[in-house]
Amino acid sequence: MELFIIIYVIVWILLLLFLLYMYFTEEITFCRDNWKILLLCIAFTPIIMLGLFLYVCVTSIMDKKENENAKNKEENEKINKKLAVENFKKCHASLVDTAVIEQIGRRLVNIKSTTNRTFVDLQMITVCGRIPTDGDKILYVLDKIQLPEGHSLQLEYKDGGIGGRTYINVKEPNGNLSTKFLDFMIVDDSPLGALQVYLLSKLWHYLPMYWHACYDERFCVLSKDDLSKIKIRSTKTRGERPLKPSDIYEEENDLPEEALACDVTPKVTRYEDKYYVCCCYWSRFAGLVRELVEIKIENNKITEFLDANREVLYRYHCGIMY
């Protein structure tokens, strides 16, 4: 109602200014006939106000509907996440051997990008007379995932001014790049296929990134050996606030026993028609985290992908403020 009154006042002020302008100028012939101007004002003001009122009403209803849809979507997502956690707890042994998970995960995160490589270096990695791209190498490791004919996987580094990261794209036959790469994937409907979908979806956390984007950087934790390689900073002194990682703030201490005792065994299970992948990672800004993802594969396509849960096993923050 307040908005309606404000609009009403503004319209009448504009009409009044127009009336005064017409009154003091004689360029237009009918300006001398004031009753015509008043008649126009009286005739068109209700129409204008009706249009504005309808516009306000319609936009208000649409906004309310969008808010309700967003709220319902959020509530449904919470229910689905809770159900996914419960379903995972009903599962038992992993359907993929831990050693296989470790092997695939390590090979994937250790892929060397061809960016800034010399021509001699590139010649050394030629396969069948062709230099494999980063996308080729990724799909070579993830052998349960394919792309439709004419499509290719490409990595693209984008700098946003205060930081940049690497994006995974699918290049379509018409040359368009899509960041929704999971929509194009042809996946083997198996525990190993679900595992590779998970690894590909999280790969960007391990690819080159810079400055503020480093908040999303992860370190792969697939075994106790990975935990033993992680180094942390000593307890930071009061008022210490480094701007970015440097040699002055080296992480050189081992993880405490509390963190080393955590169970970080990766697991791939299935309950009814959905797969559940549970893996751990280390973040300088969160600590040791175990995440659970729910994946549904139908007709070799990924129909559902849900980040169901993240559990902090050992909380840690490096103290760095970018």
MOBEL-V840643 format. One record per pair of residues at least 4 apart in sequence whose ideal C-beta (glycine too) atoms are under 6 Angstrom apart, sorted by the first residue. I is the first residue (numbers start at 0). GAP is how many residues later the second one is. Records with the same first field share a line. If there is no record, write none. Layout:
I->GAP  GAP
//
This chain:
6->45
7->41
10->37
14->26
18->18
21->9  15
29->6
38->4
39->4
40->4
43->4
45->4
48->4
80->227
83->210  224
84->223  224
86->184
87->188  204
89->181
90->178  180
93->173  174
94->96  173  174
95->4  5  95  96  99  172
100->165
101->120  121
104->115  117
105->4
106->34
107->33  91
108->97  111
110->26
112->21
116->4  5
121->9
125->5
126->5
131->4  5
133->21
134->17  18  19
137->15
138->14
141->54  58
143->44  48  49  52
144->40  42  51
145->40
146->4  37
149->23
150->19  33
151->19
153->15  17
154->11
155->11  13
156->9
157->6
158->5
159->4
161->50
162->47  48  49  50
163->46  49
164->44  48
165->41  42
166->12
167->13  36
168->8  10
169->8  11  14
170->6
171->4
181->120
185->114
186->6  10  110  113
187->5
188->108
190->77
193->81  101
194->73  82
196->98
197->79  95
204->11  13
208->4  5  8
210->111
211->110
214->70
217->63  65
218->63
220->5  43  59  60  61
221->4  44
226->33
229->25  52
230->20  21
231->19  21
232->18  85
233->19
235->4  83
240->80
241->7  78
254->4  5
256->4
258->29  55
261->26  51
263->16
265->13
266->11
267->9
268->7
269->5
273->20  22
274->20
275->18
276->16
277->14
279->10
280->8
281->6
283->34
284->32
286->25  27  28  29
287->25  26
288->21  23
289->21  23
290->19
291->16  17
292->14
293->12  14
294->10
295->7  8
297->5
//
